[in-house]
């Protein structure tokens, strides 16, 4: 017999990794809206900067999450059914 989905919970490490991915995506999007993107003017990176600005924002967001982020990971982790302490 197959157990109901509500009783099947992924491992905590998998849930935490997904929560970190979600916080990273959120922060990358917010960095873009905050103006951290391709710059305008004479002394910019040109079309290359436009092409790769999203990669820079994502790398910066990942670094922010590794440094503790804004606390969104833990809230998302618990909302997804995670129950252990932060780790």
C-alpha positions, -999 to 999 in steps of 0.1 A, spaced: 0 0 0 13 35 -9 14 59 20 -5 92 16 15 122 3 10 140 36 30 113 54 59 113 29 84 141 38 117 145 20 149 145 42 155 177 61 188 184 42 169 183 9 142 206 22 167 231 36 186 231 2 154 239 -16 145 266 9 180 281 3 174 280 -35 141 298 -30 158 325 -9 185 329 -34 160 333 -62 141 359 -42 172 379 -33 185 378 -69 152 392 -81 152 419 -54 188 429 -63 176 434 -98 148 456 -87 171 475 -64 191 486 -94 219 460 -94 219 453 -131 233 465 -163 244 501 -160 239 530 -184 266 554 -195 299 557 -212 320 536 -187 300 504 -185 305 469 -197 284 473 -228 265 444 -242 285 418 -222 274 434 -190 238 432 -201 242 395 -209 258 385 -177 243 409 -151 218 382 -140 247 358 -133 263 384 -111 231 390 -92 226 353 -86 262 348 -74 258 377 -50 224 363 -38 240 329 -31 268 346 -11 242 364 9 223 332 17 256 314 27 263 343 50 229 340 67 206 357 43 176 376 55 161 347 74 138 335 46 154 301 44 143 290 79 107 303 73 105 285 40 120 253 55 94 252 83 66 260 58 77 230 37 74 207 67 110 209 81 111 205 118 148 203 129 169 232 142 188 254 119 220 237 107 
